[in-house]
């Protein structure tokens, strides 16, 4: 299989049409993870032609960066050189794993970058982004600090994550923005109202996370599924009670379409995000080689106008039951949604 490429906006690098989100590889947030399998999965992704690897300095308190760094060090040189690493920073945590807000101060930006470079074992970060806009720091100051890192060669491109249309515009007026990382899926389409149009006007790409809605529309979650106390889905509104029943009815409707295409539900869900535009790069959260192989299969799924209309009828915009985060987390997203 040859993976097609897409460009991160008008100022960013060329990347594989699918990226690999590495968060779940070193965190129990979506269930237990296996380090050996995780590294093997990153190697398999690079071998298949995936170039974009996404991590965050706060994922498992830096463990995920160490894991990605180890995978890069142990990959064949040619594969290692093709890898482009995207890093989120700024989320503050405590020793118990709790969240304490976001820090976008210029001095903090440079401090976070120094630690990430060390953990990853690289001399530069390809795309660097604050995980959530710090409401106490003007976005111009945060982006300006990343721009200084670009000037010094420590960062190649500037990104954002979960930013509002207004903040995206302010950031883009400060320095070139390659992409914004946003949750986007068949059942999560909030960005289509204001954010995506603004980004397209500015020539900024989307790296889409949550394309399977944390496994909800992967086809692998059932009404009998149970999640551990440390698994985010145990508190996610979309996985609770009647919400879960309603959302799995939507998955059943997608499965009928998938069966007709000779594909899995996960492949249909990923192919749908791919179909939304050449400026959108889905990040697949595969933690195993088996799931990676399934995700890559989405590249072979061609959705024509009839297929897209059927998907729209089966799962209209805003059809999902429950918000994508618990109520107490929604005000901290840094967006205007």
Beta strands, then each sheet from edge to edge (+ up, - down):
strand 1: 5-7
strand 2: 14-16
strand 3: 18-21
strand 4: 52-56
strand 5: 84-89
strand 6: 91-93
strand 7: 99-102
strand 8: 125-130
strand 9: 155-161
strand 10: 179-183
strand 11: 205-209
strand 12: 280-284
sheet 1: 1+ 2-
sheet 2: 3+ 4+ 5+ 8+ 9+ 10+ 11+ 12+ 3+
sheet 3: 6+ 7-
end
